[in-house]
Amino acid sequence: MSKLSSIEILGGGPAGLYTAILIRKLLPNVRVRVTEQNPEGATFGFGVVFSDQALEFLRAEDPETHDLITPHMERWRNMTLNLPDGTVTLDGVGFTAIGRLELIEILKNRARALDVPIRFNTQIHSLDELDADLVIGADGLNSLVRQSMEATFKPKLEYFDNHFAWFGAEIPFDTLTQTFIETDKGPLNAHHYRFAPDRSTFIVECEDATFNAFGFANMDEDQSAELCSDLFKDVLKGTNLITNKSMWRQFPRLWCENWVAGRHVLLGDAVHTAHFSIGSGTRLALEDAIALVHALAAEKDVDAALAKYQKERPPIARKIVDAANTSADWYDTFGEKLGLAPLDFAHDYLMRSGRMTEERLQKIAPEFAAQYQKSRAVVG
Ligand SMILES: Cc1cc2nc3c(=O)[nH]c(=O)nc-3n(C[C@H](O)[C@H](O)[C@H](O)COP(=O)(O)OP(=O)(O)OC[C@H]3O[C@@H](n4cnc5c(N)ncnc54)[C@H](O)[C@@H]3O)c2cc1C
């Protein structure tokens, strides 16, 4: 039987920091350290959303961390679709949001309060640099841990067709809003919501043909931001988009067949991705951490604990990842749907992940469901 006395965590994003916090709580005698390549206080992106129930799992797991995070969250009950032919309100489709940096800072401070050493500004180039009984790869999409042991982890990595850029806006929006516009070079979508009283995430997305027609590939971040500010000037009220590593990208579709390779284990974006349109990547990363640390606490033998994590966690994560992939597929062809009447478009949008039924829709968004049924009756 092999016992655990030291753990190295690679990556100081949400997955790595939350794992360290839980290790301190559930395995107080195990030495743990986090290594992060970025300087302290730096990260990519702007805010992230959670569904309005999403933080309940954090409350159950670690009420202290939950209580530190929730006062910093923005919340809203409805969602708005701005379409070329009108606006539709989706009542009851609630979300909460927080700045990515703010979330990381809260988790970092909580980890430090629990005496977790965190090395910033330290990029690891080889797994030989991490010497411990267990190495946890919380090192995101370009995971060194995964790439060093691909033959065992068996990753499948593809990319969706659409292009997106993650900007910020210096104005708040009332609700999570999807704005769809038509231009002479093709349709574009913006996915925007406030994550602080005066600041919003503003993700611009478009199909490949539109991306090429605008020549975004030949623009730098500032030029893209300037053009997108102009294209979306109505919702932005004439303000300028801001950047933070806002290069155009295609969203990855990653899934690993195995999450464990000997004494190396993956979690979060290192092992799977979930398209931002269902707002679940961070939540999945935190839930992976919970599953892993509970498995380590439940089993005296490390290999048995890792086998438990491998057996129990992927099937649960897979359901959310499938829903995210289906949702992302919908976005890959959103331009074709812009010819629909606004209520039909909105209905199609709500059904996109394959997890919504008419019955659920009536419960979640009764006002929208009634409006939609009425419009169908008129057409019928
Ligand atoms: C446009 C966009 C919008 C999104 N919106 C949402 C949203 O609304 N809601 C949501 O829940 N999720 C969202 N996500 C997904 C979310 O950002 C990720 O799922 C989440 O960050 C995963 O956390 P992680 O800790 O696994 O990985 P990361 O946050 O990527 O952290 C990995 C860390 O490891 C570090 N690292 C990597 N390699 C090394 C190395 N060799 N040495 C040292 N350090 C290293 C990196 O610097 C990084 O800090 C969005 C993603 C994108 C791209």
The ligand as a MOL file (V3000), in Angstrom:
LIG
                    3D

  0  0  0     0  0            999 V3000
M  V30 BEGIN CTAB
M  V30 COUNTS 53 58 0 0 0
M  V30 BEGIN ATOM
M  V30 1 C -13.7420 33.0880 -24.0540 0
M  V30 2 C -13.9020 32.2030 -22.8640 0
M  V30 3 C -14.9490 32.4420 -21.9890 0
M  V30 4 C -15.1460 31.6100 -20.9000 0
M  V30 5 N -16.2240 31.8650 -20.1130 0
M  V30 6 C -16.4810 31.0130 -19.0920 0
M  V30 7 C -17.6210 31.2380 -18.2950 0
M  V30 8 O -18.3980 32.1500 -18.5140 0
M  V30 9 N -17.8430 30.3730 -17.2720 0
M  V30 10 C -16.9950 29.3340 -16.9970 0
M  V30 11 O -17.2590 28.5890 -16.0410 0
M  V30 12 N -15.9060 29.1110 -17.7340 0
M  V30 13 C -15.6300 29.9210 -18.7850 0
M  V30 14 N -14.5430 29.6960 -19.5590 0
M  V30 15 C -13.7020 28.5190 -19.2920 0
M  V30 16 C -12.7490 28.7470 -18.1390 0
M  V30 17 O -11.9300 29.8600 -18.3920 0
M  V30 18 C -11.8910 27.4930 -17.9420 0
M  V30 19 O -12.6900 26.3420 -17.9770 0
M  V30 20 C -11.1700 27.5470 -16.5810 0
M  V30 21 O -10.2650 28.6180 -16.5800 0
M  V30 22 C -10.4420 26.2380 -16.3070 0
M  V30 23 O -9.6270 26.3880 -15.1670 0
M  V30 24 P -8.2390 25.6230 -15.0250 0
M  V30 25 O -7.7090 26.0220 -13.7020 0
M  V30 26 O -8.4470 24.2010 -15.3570 0
M  V30 27 O -7.3250 26.1820 -16.2010 0
M  V30 28 P -6.7120 27.6530 -16.4080 0
M  V30 29 O -7.6250 28.6710 -15.8820 0
M  V30 30 O -6.3100 27.7350 -17.8360 0
M  V30 31 O -5.3970 27.6530 -15.4900 0
M  V30 32 C -4.2420 26.9260 -15.8250 0
M  V30 33 C -3.0560 27.6350 -15.2140 0
M  V30 34 O -1.8720 26.8430 -15.3990 0
M  V30 35 C -0.7950 27.7050 -15.7000 0
M  V30 36 N 0.2350 26.9230 -16.4130 0
M  V30 37 C 0.0850 26.2680 -17.5990 0
M  V30 38 N 1.2250 25.6410 -17.9630 0
M  V30 39 C 2.1300 25.9220 -16.9870 0
M  V30 40 C 3.4990 25.5730 -16.8110 0
M  V30 41 N 4.1530 24.7920 -17.6900 0
M  V30 42 N 4.1520 26.0330 -15.7160 0
M  V30 43 C 3.5010 26.8060 -14.7940 0
M  V30 44 N 2.1860 27.1690 -14.9230 0
M  V30 45 C 1.5110 26.7410 -15.9970 0
M  V30 46 C -1.4250 28.7870 -16.5530 0
M  V30 47 O -0.6580 29.9840 -16.5650 0
M  V30 48 C -2.7720 28.9710 -15.8660 0
M  V30 49 O -2.7580 29.9730 -14.8760 0
M  V30 50 C -14.2770 30.5280 -20.6590 0
M  V30 51 C -13.1850 30.3120 -21.5040 0
M  V30 52 C -13.0130 31.1390 -22.6030 0
M  V30 53 C -11.8330 30.8840 -23.5150 0
M  V30 END ATOM
M  V30 BEGIN BOND
M  V30 1 1 1 2
M  V30 2 1 2 3
M  V30 3 2 2 52
M  V30 4 2 3 4
M  V30 5 1 4 5
M  V30 6 1 4 50
M  V30 7 2 5 6
M  V30 8 1 6 7
M  V30 9 1 6 13
M  V30 10 2 7 8
M  V30 11 1 7 9
M  V30 12 1 9 10
M  V30 13 2 10 11
M  V30 14 1 10 12
M  V30 15 2 12 13
M  V30 16 1 13 14
M  V30 17 1 14 15
M  V30 18 1 14 50
M  V30 19 1 15 16
M  V30 20 1 16 17
M  V30 21 1 16 18
M  V30 22 1 18 19
M  V30 23 1 18 20
M  V30 24 1 20 21
M  V30 25 1 20 22
M  V30 26 1 22 23
M  V30 27 1 23 24
M  V30 28 2 24 25
M  V30 29 1 24 26
M  V30 30 1 24 27
M  V30 31 1 27 28
M  V30 32 2 28 29
M  V30 33 1 28 30
M  V30 34 1 28 31
M  V30 35 1 31 32
M  V30 36 1 32 33
M  V30 37 1 33 34
M  V30 38 1 33 48
M  V30 39 1 34 35
M  V30 40 1 35 36
M  V30 41 1 35 46
M  V30 42 1 36 37
M  V30 43 1 36 45
M  V30 44 2 37 38
M  V30 45 1 38 39
M  V30 46 1 39 40
M  V30 47 2 39 45
M  V30 48 1 40 41
M  V30 49 2 40 42
M  V30 50 1 42 43
M  V30 51 2 43 44
M  V30 52 1 44 45
M  V30 53 1 46 47
M  V30 54 1 46 48
M  V30 55 1 48 49
M  V30 56 2 50 51
M  V30 57 1 51 52
M  V30 58 1 52 53
M  V30 END BOND
M  V30 END CTAB
M  END
